[in-house]
């Protein structure tokens, strides 16, 4: 991941990609942003605000984000945490009414290869810009 890629990444609204979370540190590249590249096959591009419903859905789907994994430096997520999730996992949750809120300014434009802007906007998190 280069500095240039971070500063030139765009969000789904066409602006510069905002940070998703530093605590916990998120992103495929663990840079706090939902940056992506060819080495990110899951497209971890949607900055979502975790809900217990989504975390349980994700665990049932084979991706346990609740359980701490200290050996990987992963603290486990709690409701209210922001996390870069795979666009396809977010869409799966959307299709069954369990999608978590989305921080549009921190959601990478490549998420639009999987979900529509209208779908994301329908789940836009209130007060998106202030919490890291």
C-alpha positions in Angstrom: 0.0 0.0 0.0 1.5 3.3 -1.0 0.8 6.7 0.4 -0.3 7.8 -3.1 -3.0 5.1 -3.2 -4.3 6.3 0.2 -4.5 9.9 -0.8 -6.1 9.3 -4.2 -8.8 6.7 -3.1 -12.3 7.9 -3.7 -15.5 7.2 -1.8 -18.9 6.2 -3.1 -19.9 9.9 -3.2 -17.0 10.8 -5.4 -14.9 12.6 -2.7 -11.7 11.6 -1.0 -12.0 8.4 1.0 -12.3 9.2 4.7 -10.9 7.1 7.5 -13.2 4.3 8.8 -11.6 3.4 12.2 -8.3 3.5 14.0 -9.8 1.9 17.2 -10.2 -0.9 16.3 -7.7 -0.6 13.5 -9.6 -1.7 10.3 -9.1 -2.1 6.6 -7.7 -4.8 4.5 -4.3 -3.1 4.8 -4.9 -2.2 8.5 -4.5 1.5 7.6 -7.8 2.6 9.1 -9.4 3.0 5.7 -11.4 0.8 3.5 -8.7 0.8 0.8 -8.6 -2.0 -1.6 -6.5 -3.4 -4.4 -6.0 -6.5 -6.5 -4.6 -8.4 -3.5 -8.0 -7.9 -1.6 -10.2 -10.6 -3.1 -12.9 -10.0 -0.6 -13.3 -6.3 -1.5 -13.2 -5.0 2.1 -14.7 -1.7 0.9 -17.8 -0.9 3.0 -17.3 1.0 6.2 -20.0 -0.3 8.4 -21.1 0.5 11.9 -21.4 -2.9 13.7 -24.7 -4.0 15.1 -25.1 -7.2 17.2 -27.5 -8.5 14.6 -24.9 -8.1 11.8 -22.1 -9.5 14.0 -24.1 -12.6 14.7 -25.1 -12.9 11.0 -21.4 -12.7 10.1 -20.5 -15.4 12.6 -23.2 -17.7 11.3 -21.9 -17.0 7.8 -18.4 -18.2 8.8 -16.7 -14.9 9.7 -16.6 -14.5 13.5 -15.9 -10.8 14.2 -17.1 -11.0 17.8 -14.4 -13.3 19.3 -11.0 -11.7 20.2 -8.1 -13.2 18.4 -5.0 -11.8 20.2 -2.6 -13.9 18.2 -3.7 -11.8 15.2 -3.9 -8.5 17.1 -7.7 -8.6 16.7 -9.7 -7.4 19.7 -13.1 -8.7 18.6 -15.8 -6.2 17.6 -18.6 -4.8 19.5 -21.8 -3.0 18.4 -20.9 0.6 17.5 -17.5 -0.2 16.2 -16.7 0.8 12.6 -15.2 -1.9 10.4 -14.4 -2.4 6.7 -16.6 -5.3 5.6 -16.6 -7.2 2.4 -19.1 -5.6 0.0 -20.6 -9.0 -0.9 -21.1 -9.8 2.9 -22.8 -6.5 3.4 -25.1 -7.2 0.3 -25.9 -10.6 1.7 -27.0 -9.0 5.0 -28.9 -6.3 3.1 -30.9 -8.9 1.2 -32.2 -10.4 4.4 -32.7 -7.1 6.2 -29.7 -7.3 8.5 -27.3 -4.9 6.9 -25.5 -2.6 9.3 -25.4 1.2 8.9 -22.8 2.5 6.4 -20.4 5.5 6.6 -20.6 6.7 3.0 -17.6 9.0 3.1 -15.5 6.1 4.3 -16.8 3.5 1.9 -14.5 2.9 -1.1 -16.0 3.5 -4.6 -15.2 -0.1 -5.6 -18.0 -1.2 -3.3 -20.3 0.0 -6.2 -19.1 -2.9 -8.2 -21.1 -5.1 -5.9 -23.9 -2.8 -4.3 -25.7 0.2 -5.6 -25.3 3.7 -4.2 -29.1 3.7 -3.5 -28.7 0.5 -1.4 -25.9 2.1 0.6 -27.6 5.4 1.0 -30.7 3.6 2.4 -28.4 2.5 5.3 -26.4 5.7 5.7 -25.3 6.1 9.3 -26.4 9.3 11.0 -23.6 11.7 12.1 -21.1 9.8 10.0 -18.1 12.1 10.2 -17.3 12.4 13.9 -16.5 8.9 15.3 -13.2 7.1 14.7 
